[in-house]
Amino acid sequence: MRILIIEDERSIARRTERLLREILGARIISLELRDRIEGGKDYLLHHEIDLLFLDLNLNGQNGFEVLRSVIAESFETIIISAYKDKAITAFEYGVVDFVPKPFDRARLEKALQRLEYTPRNVKSVVVKRKGRLKVIPVAEIRYIKGANIYSEIFTTNEEKELSNKTLDQFERLLPSNFARIHKSYIADMRRATEILIHVGSKYELKMDDEIVLPIGRTRYKALKSEFFT
């Protein structure tokens, strides 16, 4: 795991680093500290990371500026901040967790556990298109297809957008009406009309626009039970 901490309070930054090394141990490939927005952005421009720990008040600068600039990236973000009133806004950006200051090791461990186990209900996702950021409301996403290290987002206006988030990340990110129907597909089940059953235990999901998507054999029973009872 490659980690970046952007925190202007040196004691908190060092304590966060120490606790992370205690908790994650050899899982840490790299761990860097930056105390300003500019330094953090510059590091992200030249290095790939898996996890960002971000303070929202950096020497008087707004940490949301960092979130806005990196929201389309594939890494996850955990906020560490004393500004509890900013938590709702932070979750709308799709952060994994909001850890209020002061915090202890147990609270940091809980935040790390949420990387794998906590779904989030963001209102939109962001992709890069021709050097610009494009916001896609979650309500407009029909389904998402895995494409190697990228994902293709298919929307209600029949557009296809490319994201560098993986299907696993989208599965944690999207609300409960989205389901992983196949190793390569996530679909908005509110738009599903029926399950097609074929000879040889082959299953497909028919959407309300007549598009048909594959269903993995191991996922058929769970989908049928949850969405078609």
C-alpha positions as CSV (number, residue, x, y, z in Angstrom):
1,M,0.0,0.0,0.0
2,R,1.3,3.4,-1.0
3,I,0.2,6.1,1.4
4,L,0.3,9.9,1.4
5,I,-0.5,12.0,4.5
6,I,-1.3,15.7,3.9
7,E,-1.4,17.3,7.4
8,D,0.0,20.6,8.6
9,E,0.2,19.7,12.3
10,R,3.5,17.9,12.5
11,S,2.7,16.0,15.7
12,I,-0.5,14.6,14.2
13,A,1.2,13.7,11.0
14,R,3.9,11.9,12.8
15,R,1.4,10.1,15.1
16,T,-0.7,9.1,12.1
17,E,2.4,7.7,10.4
18,R,3.5,5.8,13.5
19,L,0.1,4.2,14.0
20,L,-0.2,3.3,10.4
21,R,3.2,1.6,10.5
22,E,2.1,-0.3,13.6
23,I,-1.2,-1.4,12.1
24,L,-0.2,-2.1,8.5
25,G,3.4,-3.2,9.0
26,A,5.0,-4.7,5.9
27,R,1.8,-3.9,3.8
28,I,3.2,-0.4,3.5
29,I,5.3,0.1,0.4
30,S,5.8,3.8,0.8
31,L,4.5,6.5,3.2
32,E,5.1,10.2,2.6
33,L,4.1,13.3,4.5
34,R,3.3,16.7,3.1
35,D,2.1,19.8,5.1
36,R,0.7,22.0,2.3
37,I,-1.8,21.7,-0.5
38,E,0.8,22.5,-3.1
39,G,3.2,19.9,-1.9
40,G,0.5,17.3,-1.8
41,K,-0.8,18.1,-5.3
42,D,2.8,18.0,-6.6
43,Y,3.4,14.6,-5.0
44,L,0.2,13.2,-6.5
45,L,1.1,14.6,-9.9
46,H,4.3,12.6,-10.0
47,H,3.5,9.5,-7.9
48,E,0.8,6.8,-7.7
49,I,-0.7,6.1,-4.4
50,D,-3.4,3.8,-3.0
51,L,-4.5,5.8,0.1
52,L,-4.6,9.5,1.0
53,F,-5.0,10.8,4.5
54,L,-6.2,14.4,4.3
55,D,-6.7,17.3,6.7
56,L,-9.3,19.8,5.7
57,N,-7.5,22.9,7.2
58,L,-4.0,23.1,5.9
59,N,-2.4,26.4,7.1
60,G,-5.7,28.1,6.5
61,Q,-6.1,26.5,3.1
62,N,-9.2,24.4,2.3
63,G,-8.5,20.7,2.0
64,F,-11.5,20.3,-0.2
65,E,-9.4,21.9,-2.9
66,V,-7.3,18.7,-2.9
67,L,-10.4,16.5,-3.1
68,R,-11.8,18.4,-6.0
69,S,-8.6,18.0,-7.9
70,V,-8.2,14.3,-7.3
71,I,-11.8,13.0,-7.2
72,A,-11.4,11.2,-10.5
73,E,-8.3,9.3,-9.3
74,S,-8.3,5.6,-8.4
75,F,-6.9,5.9,-4.9
76,E,-9.1,6.1,-1.7
77,T,-9.2,9.0,0.7
78,I,-9.7,9.2,4.5
79,I,-10.3,12.6,6.1
80,I,-8.7,13.4,9.5
81,S,-10.2,16.7,10.7
82,A,-11.5,18.6,13.7
83,Y,-14.3,20.1,11.5
84,K,-17.0,17.5,12.1
85,D,-19.6,19.7,10.4
86,K,-17.8,19.0,7.1
87,A,-18.3,15.3,7.3
88,I,-21.4,15.1,5.1
89,T,-19.8,17.1,2.4
90,A,-16.7,14.9,2.6
91,F,-18.8,11.7,2.1
92,E,-20.4,13.2,-0.9
93,Y,-17.0,13.3,-2.5
94,G,-16.7,9.6,-1.9
95,V,-14.2,9.5,0.9
96,V,-13.9,6.2,2.8
97,D,-14.2,7.7,6.3
98,F,-14.1,10.9,8.3
99,V,-11.9,10.5,11.4
100,P,-12.5,13.4,13.8
101,K,-9.6,14.8,15.8
102,P,-8.5,13.7,18.4
103,F,-8.4,10.0,17.5
104,D,-6.8,6.9,18.8
105,R,-5.4,3.7,17.2
106,A,-8.8,1.9,17.4
107,R,-10.5,4.7,15.4
108,L,-7.8,4.6,12.8
109,E,-8.0,0.8,12.5
110,K,-11.8,1.2,12.0
111,A,-11.2,3.6,9.2
112,L,-8.8,1.2,7.5
113,Q,-11.3,-1.6,7.8
114,R,-13.9,0.5,6.0
115,L,-11.6,0.3,2.9
116,E,-13.0,-3.2,2.4
117,Y,-16.3,-3.4,4.1
118,T,-18.2,-0.1,4.0
119,P,-20.4,0.9,1.0
120,R,-20.8,4.6,0.4
121,N,-23.7,6.5,-1.1
122,V,-22.1,9.2,-3.2
123,K,-24.3,11.4,-5.4
124,S,-21.9,11.6,-8.4
125,V,-18.7,10.2,-9.8
126,V,-16.1,12.2,-11.7
127,V,-14.1,11.1,-14.7
128,K,-11.4,12.9,-16.7
129,R,-12.2,13.7,-20.3
130,K,-9.8,15.6,-22.6
131,G,-7.9,17.1,-19.7
132,R,-11.1,18.2,-17.8
133,L,-13.2,16.7,-15.0
134,K,-16.7,15.6,-15.9
135,V,-19.3,15.0,-13.2
136,I,-21.7,12.1,-13.7
137,P,-24.7,11.9,-11.4
138,V,-25.0,8.4,-10.0
139,A,-28.7,8.5,-11.0
140,E,-27.6,8.6,-14.7
141,I,-25.4,5.5,-14.5
142,R,-27.0,2.4,-16.1
143,Y,-24.2,0.0,-15.8
144,I,-20.4,-0.2,-15.6
145,K,-18.2,-2.6,-17.4
146,G,-14.7,-3.6,-16.4
147,A,-12.0,-2.9,-19.0
148,N,-8.6,-4.2,-17.8
149,I,-7.4,-1.6,-15.2
150,Y,-10.2,0.8,-16.2
151,S,-14.0,0.8,-16.1
152,E,-16.4,2.0,-18.8
153,I,-19.5,3.8,-17.4
154,F,-22.6,3.7,-19.6
155,T,-25.1,6.4,-18.9
156,T,-28.8,7.1,-19.5
157,N,-27.9,9.5,-22.4
158,E,-26.2,6.6,-24.1
159,E,-22.7,8.0,-23.5
160,K,-19.7,5.9,-22.5
161,E,-17.2,7.4,-20.1
162,L,-13.8,5.9,-19.1
163,S,-12.8,5.8,-15.4
164,N,-9.6,4.7,-13.8
165,K,-11.5,3.4,-10.8
166,T,-11.8,-0.4,-10.8
167,L,-15.1,-2.3,-10.5
168,D,-14.1,-3.3,-6.9
169,Q,-13.9,0.4,-6.0
170,F,-17.2,1.2,-7.7
171,E,-18.8,-1.7,-5.9
172,R,-17.8,-0.1,-2.6
173,L,-18.7,3.4,-3.8
174,L,-22.2,3.0,-5.2
175,P,-25.5,2.7,-3.4
176,S,-27.3,-0.6,-2.8
177,N,-29.4,-0.5,-5.9
178,F,-26.2,-1.2,-7.9
179,A,-25.2,-4.9,-7.9
180,R,-22.1,-6.8,-9.1
181,I,-23.9,-9.1,-11.5
182,H,-20.8,-10.5,-13.1
183,K,-17.0,-10.3,-12.6
184,S,-17.0,-7.7,-15.3
185,Y,-20.3,-5.8,-14.8
186,I,-22.1,-3.7,-12.2
187,A,-25.7,-2.8,-13.0
188,D,-28.4,-0.5,-11.6
189,M,-31.0,-3.1,-10.6
190,R,-33.8,-0.5,-10.6
191,R,-33.4,-0.5,-14.4
192,A,-33.5,-4.3,-14.7
193,T,-36.7,-5.9,-16.0
194,E,-36.0,-9.7,-16.0
195,I,-33.5,-12.5,-15.8
196,L,-33.1,-14.6,-18.9
197,I,-32.4,-18.2,-18.3
198,H,-30.7,-20.2,-21.1
199,V,-29.7,-23.8,-21.6
200,G,-26.5,-24.8,-19.9
201,S,-27.0,-22.6,-16.8
202,K,-26.4,-19.4,-18.7
203,Y,-28.1,-16.3,-17.3
204,E,-28.5,-12.8,-18.5
205,L,-30.0,-9.6,-17.2
206,K,-32.3,-7.6,-19.4
207,M,-32.4,-3.9,-18.8
208,D,-35.3,-1.5,-19.5
209,D,-33.6,-0.3,-22.7
210,E,-33.4,-3.9,-24.0
211,I,-29.7,-4.1,-23.4
212,V,-28.8,-7.6,-22.2
213,L,-25.9,-8.1,-19.7
214,P,-24.2,-11.4,-18.6
215,I,-24.9,-12.7,-15.1
216,G,-22.2,-14.8,-13.4
217,R,-23.4,-18.3,-12.5
218,T,-22.4,-17.9,-8.9
219,R,-24.3,-14.6,-8.7
220,Y,-27.6,-15.7,-10.2
221,K,-29.3,-17.0,-7.0
222,A,-28.4,-14.0,-4.9
223,L,-29.6,-11.5,-7.6
224,K,-32.8,-13.5,-8.0
225,S,-33.5,-13.6,-4.3
226,E,-32.7,-9.9,-3.6
227,F,-34.2,-8.2,-6.7
228,F,-36.8,-10.6,-8.2
229,T,-38.8,-12.0,-5.4
